[in-house]
Amino acid sequence: MNKKLNGILGIVVFVILFAFVVYMKTARKMGRSGITKPNQTEERNRVLEASRKNEMKAFEEAQKKESQLKDSIQELQFERLKEKSEKAKKILESLNKDTVKN
């Protein structure tokens, strides 16, 4: 029984050592892939900066469109008020003429 126990124990130890070696190689490989090269870092920074600029441009354009819309609405309201005031002036002038005639 001692020979069987040693055989089984040897197989178990071999499997554990094999698993440990595979784990260590995988960990090293994962560690190496996590390291970025300087060129990649610079490229990533350029891409991030470009995306920030694009976001800022889009935001500014949206603000310009919104301000133009507000300005056009205000202009339309001003024109309507101007037309109403002109109509009111014409009505007052016609009433004044009618009262002067009488």
C-alpha positions in Angstrom: 0.0 0.0 0.0 2.9 2.3 0.6 3.9 2.0 -3.1 0.4 2.8 -4.2 0.2 5.8 -1.8 3.6 7.1 -3.1 2.4 6.7 -6.7 -0.8 8.6 -6.1 1.0 11.2 -4.1 3.6 11.6 -6.9 0.8 12.1 -9.5 -1.0 14.7 -7.3 2.2 16.6 -6.7 3.0 16.5 -10.5 -0.5 17.9 -11.3 -0.2 20.6 -8.7 3.3 21.6 -9.9 2.0 21.6 -13.5 -1.0 23.8 -12.6 1.4 26.2 -10.7 3.7 26.5 -13.7 0.8 27.2 -16.1 -0.5 29.8 -13.6 2.8 31.5 -13.4 3.3 31.6 -17.2 -0.2 33.0 -17.6 0.3 35.6 -14.9 3.6 36.8 -16.6 1.9 36.9 -20.0 -1.0 39.0 -18.6 1.5 41.2 -16.8 3.4 41.9 -20.0 0.3 42.7 -22.0 -0.7 45.2 -19.4 2.4 47.3 -19.9 1.9 49.9 -22.6 4.6 51.1 -24.8 5.4 54.9 -24.9 4.1 55.1 -28.5 0.8 53.7 -27.5 0.5 56.1 -24.6 1.2 59.1 -26.8 -1.3 57.8 -29.4 -3.9 57.3 -26.7 -3.4 60.8 -25.4 -3.8 62.2 -28.9 -7.0 60.3 -29.4 -8.4 61.5 -26.1 -7.4 65.1 -26.9 -9.1 64.9 -30.3 -12.2 63.4 -28.8 -12.3 66.2 -26.2 -11.9 68.8 -29.0 -14.7 67.2 -31.0 -17.0 67.3 -27.9 -16.2 70.9 -27.3 -16.9 71.8 -31.0 -20.2 70.0 -30.9 -21.1 71.7 -27.6 -20.2 75.1 -29.0 -22.2 74.5 -32.2 -25.2 73.4 -30.2 -24.9 76.6 -28.1 -24.7 78.7 -31.3 -27.7 77.0 -32.8 -29.7 77.5 -29.6 -28.7 81.2 -29.3 -29.6 81.7 -33.0 -33.0 80.1 -32.3 -33.5 82.4 -29.3 -32.5 85.4 -31.3 -34.8 84.6 -34.2 -37.7 84.1 -31.7 -37.0 87.4 -30.1 -36.8 89.1 -33.5 -40.1 87.6 -34.5 -41.7 88.7 -31.2 -40.3 92.2 -31.7 -41.6 92.4 -35.2 -45.1 91.3 -34.0 -45.0 93.9 -31.3 -43.9 96.5 -33.8 -46.8 95.6 -36.2 -49.3 95.7 -33.3 -48.0 99.1 -32.3 -48.3 100.4 -35.9 -51.8 99.1 -36.1 -52.7 100.8 -32.8 -51.2 104.1 -34.1 -53.2 103.9 -37.3 -56.4 103.2 -35.3 -55.7 106.1 -33.0 -55.0 108.4 -35.9 -58.2 107.4 -37.6 -60.1 108.0 -34.3 -58.4 111.4 -33.9 -59.5 112.3 -37.5 -63.0 111.2 -36.8 -63.2 113.2 -33.6 -61.7 116.3 -35.3 -64.3 116.1 -38.1 -67.1 116.0 -35.6 
